[in-house]
Every structure is written in C-alpha cells, then in structure tokens.
Amino acid sequence: IILTSLQRHFHNILYQPIEKVMSNESATRASKHSPRLPERSMSSRESTSIMENQLPSCAKDGMKPSDEKKLRLKTCRFLEEASRRLKLPRVATATSMVLFHRFYAVHSFGDHDRFEVAVSCLLLAAKTEESPTKLNRVVQECWKLKTGTRSRVALQNNKLKAGNDPSGNNSPIPPQESSTDKNGYLDLKSKEFIILKERVLLLERVILHTIGFELSIDHPYKFLVDKTKKLVLGPTCLLEYRSSTHTKINHNKMMEELTQNAMNFANDSMHTSLCLQFSAETIAGACVFLSVIHCKLIPKNEKGWAELLGVDFDVRNFESICEQILELIAEKKGNNKEILDTMRSDFEKMKAVASVSGKSAHGMFQKQNQSNANNSSGTSGRDTKRSRIS
C-alpha cells in the first residue's frame, strides 16, 4: 500500500504539468516546446538513404535545408564540447550525435527545444556506452556551456555596438542571474533547475520512443581501423606514396598517420546527417579514401578502390559522402585545392571504370540470355519431335 501511494504521488508530480498543458488550450499555445511522444518511431534500418529535403523541419515547417544543416552542426559542436567537459569517451559523443540526428529525422526543430534534446541525448548516450554520469552534473555543465556561449556572443555584440565609449565602458559584462552561483553553475535548488531536470528526463523517454528503443549503434571507427590495417599491415602493403622521395617506408608511421586522419574525417562526418543516409561501413570506407588522398598515397599496382576497401562500392555514394565532409571542413579550415582536385580526378577514373565494367557486364548478360533462349528453343524442338514419334 505504501509503495502504491508513493508511485501515485511521484506520477502526479511528474505528469501533472503536462496534463494541465494538454487540457488548457492557451497553455498549449504558450508551451510550444513541451515534450510529446512521436507519431512513429525510426530505427537505423529505416533511416538510411533519407533525403535532406524530406526532413520534417524542411517538409513541414518550410525551413531551408541549409538552415536545417546549420542547426545540426551547431548542436553537434555543442555536444562535442559538453562531452569534453564531462570527460566522456569518444564513442559516447558519437552516439549522442547519432541519437540527435535520428530524433530530428522524425521531429521538426519547431517541435522541441534542441538544447534540451541535446542534453537528453548526451545523458542517454552516456548510459548506453557504459559511461554513466549524474544527471545533475550533465544538466549543470550543459547549462553553463549554453549560457556562457550566449554571454560571449552578447559581449562581442555589445563591443561592436559600443565602440569607443567615452565613459570607458567598452566591455560590458552581462549580469549574472540570481539562479546561478559564483562559478556560473545553475543552483540545484532553483526552480529553473528543477523544471529543466524534469524536461530532460521526459525528453529522454520521448527519444527512446522515437528511435524505437534501438540503442545498438554502429560507428565508422571500428570499420576504418580494420580497413587501414588491411591496407598497410596486411601480408603486403597495398599503398605507396605519390612522390618518389620516400625511399624507405615506415609502415607503422604510415598506419598511425592514415588512421588518425581517417578518425578526424569520421569525427567531422558526425556533424552532418550522413548517419541517416549511409551505413557506418560505407562512411568508414569514404573516410579511409579521403585519408589516403590527404596522406598523398596511391594504391599499388593500379588496384581498384573497390578491391582495396572491400565494401559494397558505389562511386556516387562515395562521392556524396566525401563532398559533404569536405564542405563541412571548408567552413572551418578553408578549401584544400590539392585534395579536391585529386579526389575529383580519382572519382572521374572510378566512374569511367564503372561505366566500362557495367557495359561489359550488360553485354555478357545479353549473350547469356541469347544462349539460354537458343538452348530452350532447341530443347523444345526436340520435345516436339519426340511427341510426334510417340
């Protein structure tokens, strides 16, 4: 009896605000970002090959794909910085980004606050990857990171507006709110913290319903390590440098450099919606391809990339993945013309080889069909003769 009464008590505490919002129409209009369950769930099998213009924010709310992409990028950078402050492993960070991308492949950015969704994704990813972190610490660090970023942006804007103020107040610091302590953390006893904590817990359940409780997520990291080992540390090294200056090759150093660059490309791919479009193994193959070009390596004996990477090789898919990653890198570091030119020339060669092989395969298929037809006609003729004799 005591347990039943306690369960009812906590249920009323958690769900009473939402029931009031659902019953009151004016409150429903005011609380636009209240968590609610999705109309349908989305697993990793359903999330492949999704187009950017079909995402809910673009299809329903009329948001431009470029603006939707920027919101994903900003939130993924927020998740990366929050994970660094919480000292979470890289796999947990990647899992939180995949959860975020899957969530907003079903929901629109206008339905839920992306900051609260990001905090919930980070909390759920830490549990999934066996790196659990206390809820209070996750909420406090994420809130401090969010308000600190806003304060710096406001400070820069105020500096630009103020200019050379005659009073000397050229760098106004925004005043701290009463709900924060001296270190900039949200007070655990404040009303704002309690509300944010409840919303994060509720959104965690909404995320689980959205992804269909599928928490087993594959990342490109394990695939690209296996592929680089196969290329460099196999029975024979399948790569060589473009220039002839490297007479003595250190395979361990080549392996380390190739893996590190591929990891960096894979980390950058997490900031895009590539995990919704392609499988983790395909993304890993494209990251290894970019790493080989970045390290100025080429395949030995003019071997094809499909043979080297050992994946279901599709030139168009690889080209799309590489272009999206390089487009993202160009915003941070600028365009690397050498890599772009090398990549495009390699893709043109791949397309030419694929078209030739496709034509030859089509011709062989036609010949085989013709021979099968001749055989069938011959057998049918013999059958008719046998029937006449009988």
C-alpha positions as CSV (number, residue, x, y, z in Angstrom):
1,I,0.0,0.0,0.0
2,I,2.8,2.4,0.9
3,L,4.6,1.6,-2.4
4,T,1.5,2.2,-4.4
5,S,0.8,5.5,-2.8
6,L,4.4,6.6,-3.4
7,Q,4.2,5.7,-7.1
8,R,0.9,7.6,-7.5
9,H,2.5,10.6,-5.7
10,F,5.6,10.7,-8.0
11,H,3.4,10.1,-11.0
12,N,1.3,13.2,-10.2
13,I,4.4,15.3,-9.6
14,L,5.9,14.3,-13.0
15,Y,2.9,14.3,-15.2
16,Q,0.7,17.0,-13.6
17,P,2.3,19.9,-15.5
18,I,1.9,18.1,-18.9
19,E,-1.7,17.1,-18.2
20,K,-2.5,20.7,-17.4
21,V,-0.9,21.9,-20.6
22,M,-2.8,19.3,-22.6
23,S,-6.1,20.3,-21.1
24,N,-5.6,24.0,-21.4
25,E,-5.6,25.3,-25.0
26,S,-4.0,28.6,-24.1
27,A,-1.2,26.9,-22.2
28,T,-0.8,24.6,-25.1
29,R,-0.1,27.5,-27.4
30,A,2.2,29.0,-24.9
31,S,4.3,25.9,-24.3
32,K,5.2,25.2,-27.9
33,H,8.2,23.1,-27.0
34,S,6.5,20.7,-24.5
35,P,7.8,17.1,-24.9
36,R,5.4,14.7,-26.5
37,L,5.6,11.2,-28.0
38,P,6.3,10.8,-31.7
39,E,3.7,9.7,-34.2
40,R,6.1,7.0,-35.5
41,S,9.4,5.5,-34.4
42,M,12.5,5.4,-36.6
43,S,15.2,2.7,-36.4
44,S,18.6,2.7,-38.1
45,R,17.2,0.4,-40.9
46,E,14.6,2.9,-41.8
47,S,16.9,5.9,-41.5
48,T,19.2,5.0,-44.5
49,S,19.1,6.9,-47.8
50,I,16.9,9.7,-46.4
51,M,17.0,13.0,-48.4
52,E,17.7,16.3,-46.7
53,N,14.6,18.0,-48.2
54,Q,12.4,15.3,-46.8
55,L,13.4,16.0,-43.2
56,P,10.4,17.3,-41.1
57,S,11.9,20.8,-40.5
58,C,12.1,21.3,-44.3
59,A,8.9,19.4,-45.3
60,K,6.6,20.6,-42.6
61,D,7.9,24.0,-41.4
62,G,9.4,25.1,-44.7
63,M,12.9,25.6,-43.3
64,K,15.7,25.8,-45.9
65,P,18.0,22.7,-46.0
66,S,21.0,25.0,-45.4
67,D,19.4,26.4,-42.2
68,E,18.5,22.9,-41.0
69,K,22.0,21.8,-41.7
70,K,23.4,24.7,-39.7
71,L,21.2,23.9,-36.7
72,R,22.5,20.3,-36.7
73,L,26.1,21.5,-37.0
74,K,25.8,24.0,-34.1
75,T,24.2,21.4,-31.8
76,C,26.7,18.7,-32.6
77,R,29.5,21.1,-31.8
78,F,27.7,21.9,-28.5
79,L,27.5,18.1,-27.8
80,E,31.2,17.7,-28.6
81,E,32.2,20.5,-26.2
82,A,29.9,19.3,-23.5
83,S,31.3,15.7,-23.8
84,R,34.8,17.1,-23.4
85,R,33.8,18.9,-20.2
86,L,32.1,15.8,-18.9
87,K,35.2,13.7,-19.9
88,L,33.1,11.2,-21.8
89,P,34.6,8.8,-24.3
90,R,34.5,9.5,-28.0
91,V,32.1,6.7,-28.6
92,A,29.5,8.2,-26.2
93,T,29.9,11.6,-28.0
94,A,29.3,9.9,-31.4
95,T,26.3,8.0,-30.0
96,S,24.7,11.3,-28.7
97,M,25.1,12.9,-32.1
98,V,23.5,9.9,-33.9
99,L,20.6,10.0,-31.4
100,F,20.2,13.7,-32.1
101,H,20.2,13.2,-35.9
102,R,17.7,10.3,-35.6
103,F,15.4,12.3,-33.3
104,Y,15.2,15.3,-35.7
105,A,14.7,12.9,-38.7
106,V,11.2,12.3,-37.2
107,H,10.6,15.6,-35.4
108,S,10.9,19.2,-36.5
109,F,13.1,21.7,-34.8
110,G,10.0,23.7,-34.1
111,D,8.5,20.9,-32.0
112,H,11.2,20.6,-29.3
113,D,14.0,22.8,-28.0
114,R,17.2,21.5,-29.5
115,F,19.2,22.3,-26.4
116,E,17.0,20.2,-24.1
117,V,17.0,17.4,-26.7
118,A,20.8,17.6,-26.9
119,V,21.1,17.3,-23.1
120,S,18.8,14.2,-23.1
121,C,20.8,12.6,-26.0
122,L,24.0,13.1,-24.1
123,L,22.6,11.6,-20.9
124,L,21.1,8.6,-22.8
125,A,24.4,8.1,-24.8
126,A,26.4,8.1,-21.6
127,K,24.2,5.3,-20.2
128,T,24.3,3.4,-23.4
129,E,28.1,3.4,-23.8
130,E,28.6,2.4,-20.1
131,S,29.9,5.8,-19.0
132,P,27.0,6.9,-16.8
133,T,27.1,10.4,-15.5
134,K,25.0,12.0,-12.8
135,L,22.0,13.9,-14.1
136,N,22.7,17.0,-12.0
137,R,26.2,17.3,-13.4
138,V,25.1,16.8,-17.0
139,V,22.4,19.5,-16.7
140,Q,24.8,21.9,-14.9
141,E,27.7,21.6,-17.3
142,C,25.4,21.8,-20.4
143,W,23.5,24.8,-19.0
144,K,26.8,26.6,-18.1
145,L,28.1,25.9,-21.6
146,K,25.0,27.2,-23.2
147,T,24.7,30.4,-21.1
148,G,28.5,31.0,-21.4
149,T,28.3,30.9,-25.2
150,R,25.4,33.3,-25.2
151,S,27.2,35.6,-22.8
152,R,30.3,35.7,-25.1
153,V,28.2,36.4,-28.2
154,A,26.3,39.2,-26.3
155,L,29.6,40.6,-25.1
156,Q,31.0,40.7,-28.7
157,N,27.9,42.4,-30.0
158,N,28.0,44.9,-27.2
159,K,31.6,45.7,-28.0
160,L,30.8,46.2,-31.7
161,K,27.8,48.5,-30.8
162,A,29.6,50.4,-28.0
163,G,32.9,51.1,-29.9
164,N,35.0,53.7,-28.1
165,D,32.6,54.7,-25.3
166,P,33.7,58.0,-23.7
167,S,32.8,56.6,-20.3
168,G,35.3,53.7,-20.8
169,N,32.7,51.0,-20.5
170,N,33.7,49.2,-23.8
171,S,33.3,45.7,-22.5
172,P,30.1,45.4,-20.5
173,I,29.7,42.0,-18.8
174,P,26.1,40.7,-18.7
175,P,24.9,40.5,-15.1
176,Q,24.6,37.0,-13.5
177,E,21.1,35.7,-12.8
178,S,20.0,35.0,-9.3
179,S,19.7,31.3,-10.1
180,T,23.4,30.9,-10.7
181,D,26.3,30.6,-8.2
182,K,29.6,32.3,-8.3
183,N,31.1,29.6,-10.7
184,G,28.3,30.1,-13.2
185,Y,26.5,26.8,-12.5
186,L,22.8,26.6,-12.1
187,D,21.6,26.4,-8.5
188,L,20.4,22.9,-7.6
189,K,17.5,24.3,-5.5
190,S,16.3,26.9,-8.1
191,K,13.0,26.5,-9.9
192,E,14.7,26.7,-13.2
193,F,17.0,23.8,-12.5
194,I,14.0,21.6,-11.3
195,I,12.0,22.4,-14.4
196,L,15.0,21.7,-16.7
197,K,15.8,18.5,-15.0
198,E,12.2,17.2,-15.3
199,R,12.0,18.2,-19.0
200,V,15.3,16.4,-19.7
201,L,14.0,13.2,-18.1
202,L,10.8,13.4,-20.0
203,L,12.6,14.0,-23.3
204,E,14.8,11.0,-22.6
205,R,11.6,8.8,-22.8
206,V,10.5,10.6,-26.0
207,I,13.8,9.9,-27.6
208,L,13.6,6.2,-26.7
209,H,10.1,6.0,-28.3
210,T,11.4,7.9,-31.4
211,I,14.3,5.6,-32.1
212,G,12.2,2.5,-31.3
213,F,14.4,1.7,-28.3
214,E,17.2,0.7,-30.7
215,L,20.3,1.6,-28.7
216,S,22.8,-0.7,-30.6
217,I,24.5,1.9,-32.9
218,D,27.4,1.1,-35.2
219,H,30.0,3.8,-35.7
220,P,32.6,4.1,-38.5
221,Y,35.6,3.9,-36.1
222,K,35.9,0.1,-35.9
223,F,35.4,-0.4,-39.6
224,L,38.1,2.2,-40.6
225,V,40.7,0.7,-38.2
226,D,40.2,-2.7,-39.8
227,K,40.4,-1.2,-43.3
228,T,43.6,0.7,-42.6
229,K,45.2,-2.4,-41.0
230,K,44.3,-4.4,-44.1
231,L,45.8,-1.7,-46.4
232,V,49.1,-1.2,-44.5
233,L,49.8,-4.0,-42.1
234,G,48.5,-6.9,-44.2
235,P,50.6,-9.6,-45.9
236,T,51.8,-6.9,-48.3
237,C,51.4,-3.1,-48.1
238,L,48.8,-2.1,-50.7
239,L,49.7,1.6,-50.7
240,E,52.6,3.7,-51.7
241,Y,53.5,7.4,-51.7
242,R,52.8,9.5,-54.8
243,S,56.3,11.1,-54.7
244,S,59.5,9.1,-55.1
245,T,61.2,10.8,-52.2
246,H,60.1,8.2,-49.7
247,T,62.6,5.5,-50.4
248,K,62.3,3.8,-47.0
249,I,58.7,3.5,-45.8
250,N,57.9,3.1,-42.1
251,H,54.7,1.1,-42.2
252,N,53.9,1.8,-38.5
253,K,54.1,5.5,-39.1
254,M,52.0,5.3,-42.2
255,M,49.4,3.3,-40.3
256,E,49.3,5.8,-37.5
257,E,49.0,8.8,-39.9
258,L,46.4,7.1,-42.0
259,T,44.3,6.0,-39.1
260,Q,44.4,9.5,-37.4
261,N,43.3,11.3,-40.5
262,A,40.5,8.8,-41.1
263,M,39.4,9.3,-37.5
264,N,39.3,13.0,-38.0
265,F,37.2,12.7,-41.1
266,A,34.9,10.3,-39.3
267,N,34.5,12.8,-36.4
268,D,33.6,15.5,-38.9
269,S,31.1,13.3,-40.6
270,M,29.2,13.1,-37.2
271,H,28.3,16.8,-37.6
272,T,26.3,16.1,-40.7
273,S,23.3,13.9,-41.4
274,L,25.4,11.2,-43.1
275,C,24.5,8.7,-40.5
276,L,20.9,9.0,-41.8
277,Q,21.9,8.5,-45.4
278,F,24.6,5.7,-45.4
279,S,25.7,2.8,-43.3
280,A,28.6,3.1,-40.9
281,E,30.8,0.8,-43.0
282,T,30.3,2.9,-46.2
283,I,31.1,6.1,-44.3
284,A,34.3,4.4,-42.9
285,G,35.4,3.5,-46.5
286,A,34.9,7.1,-47.7
287,C,36.9,8.4,-44.7
288,V,39.8,6.0,-45.4
289,F,39.7,7.1,-49.1
290,L,39.9,10.8,-48.0
291,S,42.7,9.9,-45.6
292,V,44.7,8.1,-48.3
293,I,44.4,11.2,-50.5
294,H,45.3,13.6,-47.6
295,C,48.4,11.5,-46.8
296,K,49.4,11.6,-50.6
297,L,49.2,7.9,-51.0
298,I,48.1,5.8,-54.0
299,P,47.2,2.1,-54.5
300,K,50.0,-0.2,-55.6
301,N,49.9,-1.9,-59.0
302,E,46.9,0.3,-60.0
303,K,44.4,-1.7,-58.0
304,G,40.8,-0.5,-57.8
305,W,39.3,1.0,-54.7
306,A,36.5,-1.5,-54.6
307,E,39.1,-4.2,-54.2
308,L,41.1,-2.3,-51.6
309,L,38.3,-1.1,-49.4
310,G,36.3,-4.3,-49.6
311,V,32.8,-2.7,-49.3
312,D,29.8,-2.5,-51.5
313,F,31.5,0.1,-53.6
314,D,29.3,2.7,-55.2
315,V,31.1,5.7,-56.8
316,R,28.1,8.0,-56.4
317,N,27.7,7.2,-52.7
318,F,31.4,7.7,-52.0
319,E,31.4,11.0,-53.9
320,S,28.4,12.3,-52.0
321,I,30.0,11.4,-48.6
322,C,33.4,13.0,-49.5
323,E,31.7,16.1,-50.8
324,Q,29.6,16.6,-47.7
325,I,32.7,16.1,-45.4
326,L,34.9,18.4,-47.4
327,E,32.1,21.0,-47.5
328,L,32.0,20.9,-43.7
329,I,35.8,21.2,-43.4
330,A,35.9,24.1,-45.8
331,E,33.9,26.2,-43.4
332,K,36.4,25.7,-40.6
333,K,39.8,25.4,-42.4
334,G,39.2,26.6,-45.9
335,N,39.3,24.6,-49.1
336,N,42.3,22.4,-49.8
337,K,42.5,22.7,-53.5
338,E,45.0,19.8,-53.9
339,I,42.8,17.3,-52.1
340,L,39.7,18.5,-54.0
341,D,41.4,18.2,-57.4
342,T,42.9,14.8,-56.6
343,M,39.6,13.5,-55.3
344,R,37.7,14.6,-58.3
345,S,40.2,13.2,-60.7
346,D,40.1,9.8,-58.9
347,F,36.3,9.8,-58.9
348,E,36.2,10.5,-62.7
349,K,38.5,7.5,-63.2
350,M,36.3,5.4,-61.0
351,K,33.2,6.4,-62.9
352,A,34.9,5.6,-66.2
353,V,35.9,2.1,-64.9
354,A,32.4,1.5,-63.5
355,S,30.7,2.5,-66.8
356,V,33.0,0.2,-68.8
357,S,32.5,-2.7,-66.4
358,G,28.8,-2.0,-66.4
359,K,28.6,-2.1,-70.3
360,S,30.7,-5.3,-70.4
361,A,28.5,-6.9,-67.8
362,H,25.4,-5.9,-69.7
363,G,26.8,-7.4,-72.9
364,M,27.7,-10.6,-71.2
365,F,24.2,-10.7,-69.7
366,Q,22.6,-10.3,-73.1
367,K,24.8,-13.1,-74.6
368,Q,23.9,-15.4,-71.8
369,N,20.2,-14.7,-72.3
370,Q,20.5,-15.3,-76.0
371,S,22.3,-18.6,-75.5
372,N,19.7,-19.7,-72.9
373,A,17.0,-18.8,-75.4
374,N,18.7,-20.9,-78.1
375,N,19.1,-23.8,-75.8
376,S,15.5,-23.6,-74.7
377,S,14.3,-23.4,-78.3
378,G,16.5,-26.4,-79.2
379,T,15.1,-28.5,-76.4
380,S,11.6,-27.5,-77.2
381,G,12.1,-28.6,-80.8
382,R,13.4,-32.0,-79.7
383,D,10.5,-32.4,-77.3
384,T,8.1,-31.8,-80.2
385,K,9.9,-34.4,-82.3
386,R,9.7,-36.9,-79.5
387,S,6.0,-36.2,-79.1
388,R,5.4,-36.7,-82.8
389,I,7.3,-40.0,-82.8
390,S,5.4,-41.3,-79.8
